[in-house]
Amino acid sequence: MTPREGGPALATSCALSHILHGRRPMSAANVPFRRRGIIMSSEEKTDFRPIARAVGTVLEFAANDFIFREGDPPRYMYVVLKGSVEMSSKGKVVEIAHGGKAFGMLSLLDDMPRTSAARALEPCELALLDKKKFRFMIEEAPNFVWFVLGEFGSRLRATNALL
């Protein structure tokens, strides 16, 4: 069954749209087909925490727990739901990610080992998205691309400030 016929991709896309806008999901049969998934204006600043919570796997980390270390293989990207996470590279703190911020995307894109370490500064709740879910979000939630690019830009500026 294709998405146009009301298959799983349409149902998931509609569910994400309803999560994003705070409504209960409707059945796929009652929702018109949308080629690009969730539709939002480019000026909208979206909080992806509810979507990450719904799509990803939610885990809790205690203060000082390492989420990953430099050199670890890529498995997930992370969205901070609660708490704060310290990002460091070669022993230098690059950035602190608070609620709503994301990290770990680069390694999912290039399949290279982690270039930084992530450590919980306080008890944290994180949503983990594996490569398949990350790609789904890129393809089905257009503003997610802008969210990811914003996170990359923020991290690049923070890293450049240390040089």
C-alpha positions in Angstrom: 0.0 0.0 0.0 1.4 3.4 -0.9 1.3 6.5 1.3 -1.3 8.0 -1.2 -3.5 5.0 -0.4 -3.2 5.6 3.3 -0.2 3.4 4.1 2.0 3.6 7.2 4.1 6.5 6.0 1.0 8.7 5.8 -0.3 7.5 9.1 3.1 8.3 10.8 3.3 11.7 9.1 -0.2 12.6 10.2 0.5 11.4 13.7 3.6 13.7 13.8 1.6 16.6 12.6 -1.0 16.1 15.3 1.7 15.8 18.0 3.3 18.9 16.7 0.1 20.9 16.9 -1.2 19.3 20.1 -4.1 17.4 18.7 -5.1 13.7 18.8 -4.1 11.7 15.7 -6.8 11.0 13.2 -7.1 7.9 11.1 -5.1 7.9 7.8 -8.4 7.6 5.9 -9.6 11.0 7.2 -6.4 13.0 6.4 -5.5 14.3 2.9 -2.2 13.2 1.4 0.7 15.6 1.8 3.8 15.1 -0.3 6.2 16.8 2.1 4.8 15.7 5.5 4.3 18.3 8.2 3.7 21.8 6.9 5.0 24.8 8.8 6.0 28.3 8.0 9.7 28.9 7.7 9.5 31.6 10.4 8.1 29.2 12.9 10.5 28.1 15.7 9.4 24.6 16.5 10.0 22.8 19.8 10.9 19.3 18.6 10.8 17.7 22.1 7.2 16.4 21.8 8.0 14.8 18.4 11.4 13.4 19.6 9.6 11.9 22.6 7.0 10.3 20.4 9.3 9.1 17.6 12.5 8.3 19.6 13.4 6.1 22.6 13.4 8.0 25.9 16.2 7.3 28.4 17.2 8.9 31.7 20.9 9.6 32.6 22.2 10.4 36.0 24.5 13.4 36.7 28.0 12.7 35.4 26.9 9.7 33.2 28.6 9.7 29.8 26.1 9.5 27.0 29.0 8.8 24.6 32.8 9.4 24.4 35.1 10.6 21.7 35.8 7.7 19.3 32.6 5.8 20.0 30.7 4.5 17.0 27.6 6.5 15.9 24.3 4.9 16.9 21.9 7.8 17.8 21.3 11.5 17.7 19.9 12.9 20.9 17.3 15.6 21.9 17.5 16.9 25.4 14.0 16.7 26.9 15.1 17.7 30.5 18.4 18.6 32.1 21.7 19.6 30.5 24.5 17.9 28.7 28.1 19.0 28.4 29.7 18.6 25.0 33.5 18.4 25.1 36.3 17.7 22.6 39.9 16.9 23.5 39.1 17.8 27.1 37.7 21.3 26.3 34.0 22.1 26.9 32.5 23.2 23.6 28.9 23.7 24.5 26.2 22.9 27.0 23.0 21.6 25.6 19.8 22.3 27.5 16.2 21.3 27.0 15.2 21.3 23.4 18.7 21.2 22.0 20.1 18.3 20.0 23.5 16.7 19.5 25.1 13.7 17.9 23.8 14.3 14.3 27.1 14.6 12.5 28.1 11.0 13.2 24.8 9.8 11.9 25.4 11.6 8.6 29.0 10.6 7.9 29.1 7.2 9.9 32.4 8.3 11.4 33.3 7.9 15.1 32.3 10.6 17.6 34.5 13.6 17.6 33.3 14.8 21.0 32.1 13.4 24.3 28.7 14.1 25.9 28.2 13.9 29.6 25.1 14.6 31.7 25.7 17.6 34.0 22.5 16.8 36.0 19.9 14.1 35.8 18.7 14.2 32.2 16.0 12.8 30.0 17.0 12.3 26.4 15.2 11.2 23.3 17.4 8.9 21.1 16.7 8.7 17.4 18.6 6.1 15.4 19.6 6.7 11.8 16.3 5.4 10.4 14.2 7.7 12.6 16.6 10.6 11.9 16.2 10.2 8.2 12.4 9.9 8.6 12.3 13.2 10.5 14.5 14.9 7.8 12.1 13.6 5.1 8.8 14.1 6.8 9.2 17.2 9.0 10.7 19.9 6.8 11.4 22.3 9.7 13.5 19.5 11.3 16.1 20.1 8.7 16.3 23.8 9.8 16.5 22.7 13.4 19.4 20.3 12.6 21.2 23.0 10.6 20.7 25.5 13.4 22.3 23.0 15.8 25.2 22.4 13.5 25.7 26.2 13.2 25.6 26.7 16.9 28.1 23.9 17.5 30.5 25.2 14.8 30.5 28.7 16.2 31.1 27.3 19.7 34.0 25.2 18.4 35.5 28.1 16.4 35.4 30.3 19.5 37.8 27.8 21.2 40.4 27.9 18.4 
